Amino acid sequence: QLEIQAKASRERRVGSVPSVGAREVYQRTKKVPDLFWNRFVCRPVAALLVNAVKDTRVTPNQITLASFVVGVASAALLIALPGRTGLIAAVVVYQASYVLDCADGMLARWRGVASPAGHLLDFLMDELKAFAILGAAAVRLQHEHPEQPFLLLGIAGLVSLASGIALT
């Protein structure tokens, strides 16, 4: 009986369809409703990534952790690279982190392995990225405008963010 249920479960998985492209991955893993930016920018790019890794040993949790690393790297770039070019570079890298964040859930849905533990890991990594980018923005602004209390405002923002997370 358990073997029959396991086989039926595998057959119901979205990813059980052989040899499909990124368009099919996108269609079968999209969220409805979704934000405009996600629907037309992030998820189509994430579908390309998911299509590339869907038949590998890469797990959704590994993509979640990669998203975290890329997000922290963008925070470091925000502090380390001065001027408008540095800001743009940090934003582009942070956007790559967001695409990875979309891809982890899409891969989990594709493979039929979405889980509460994976969702919690994703949530935790998202919040840690938010802390990193908010802290980095405060440090950058304080460095560029030392006469303003941006560091204190950043600390207040981090406290507010932590309070909001505690309420969820």
N, C-alpha and C positions, 0 to 999 in steps of 0.2 A: 504494500500500500504506500509506504513512504517513498519507494523508488518511483512509483507511478506519479506521485505528487511532485517529486523533484523534477522529473522529466517534463511534466506539464508546466511547471514554473519556468524552466529553461525555455520552453517553446513560447511562453507568453512574453519573455523579455524582449524589449525593443531591439536590442542588439543582435537578436537571433537571425536577422535578415542578412544573408551573405552579400558581399561586394556592393556596397552602396557608397555614394559620394557624400561630400560635405553638405550638399543641399538636403539630402535625405536625413542626414544626422541632425541638421538644424531643424527641419520640419518635425522630426519625431521627438526632439528633446526640448523644444521651446516651451517657455512658460506663457500661459494665457491667464490674465492679462500681463503685460510686461511694459516697462518704461520705453519710451521712444528710443532713447540712446542705446539701450540694451538690444532692442528689437532690430534696429537698422545698422548699428555699428559694432557693438561688442559681441553679441551672440553669433553673427555670421563669421566673424574672425575666429571666435572660439570654436565654432563648428569645424573650421579647417584644422585646428589643432586636435580636436577630438577625433576627427576622421583619420588623422595621421597616427594617433596612438591607440585607437580603439581595439586593435588586434594585437597589442603588445602587453607586456606585464606592468606597464605604468598604471598606478591606481589613482582613483580620485583623491585620496588623502595625500598622495605624493604631489599631485598638482596643487592641492590646497597649501601644502608646505612651500612649494615653489612660489606660489602667489605671495605668501608671507615674506619670503626672502627678497623677492623683487620689490615688494612694497617698502620694506626696511631700506633696501638699497636706494629707492627713490627719495626716502627721507634723508639719507646720508648725502645724496646729491644735492638736495635742496639746501643743505647747510654748506657743503663743500664748494659748490660751483657758484661764483658770484654772477651778478648781472642777469639780464633778460635771457641770455642763452642758457645759463644754468637753471633758471626757473623753467624754461621750456623743456629742457632735457629731463628735469625731475618730473614734470607733469607727464611727459611721454612715457617715461619708465613706470610711473604710477598707473597710467592707463593700461600698460602691458600687464601689470599686476591685477587690474580689474578684469581684463580679458581672461587671465588664468583663473580668476575667481568664478567667472561664468563657466569656464570649461570644466571645472571639477564637478559641479552639479550636473552638467550636461553628460559627462562621461558616466557618472553614477546612474543617471536615468537611462542612458543608452544600454548599459550593462545590466540594469535591473538590480543594482546593489545599493541604492540609496538607503541610508540608515540614520536613526536618531544620533548615533555616535558621530557619524560623518558630518551631519548637520551641525552638531555642537562644536566639532573641531573647526569647521568652516566659520561659524559665528565667532569663536574665540580668536581665530587668526585675523578675521576682519576687524575686530575691535582692537587688537594689538596694533594692526596697521594704522587704524585711526589715531591711536595714541601717538605712534611714531611720527605720523605726518603732521599732526597738530603741534607736537613738541618741536619738530624741526621747523615748522613755519614760525613759531614764536622765537626760536633761536635766530633764525635768519632775519626776521624783522628787527629784533633787538640789535643784531650786529649792524644792520644797515641804518638803523635810526636809534642810536644809543640814548638820545634825549627823551625818547618815549618809553612808557612802561610796558612794552610788548611782552617781555618775559613774564611779568606778573599777570598780564592778561592771558598768556598761554597757560600758566599754572591754573588760573581760574577756569579756563576752558577745559583743561584736563580733569579738574575736579568735577565740573559739570558733566563731562562725558562719562566719568566713572560713576557718578550718581545715576545717570540715565541707564547705564548698563546694569547697575545694581537693581534697578526697578523692573528690568525685563526678565 
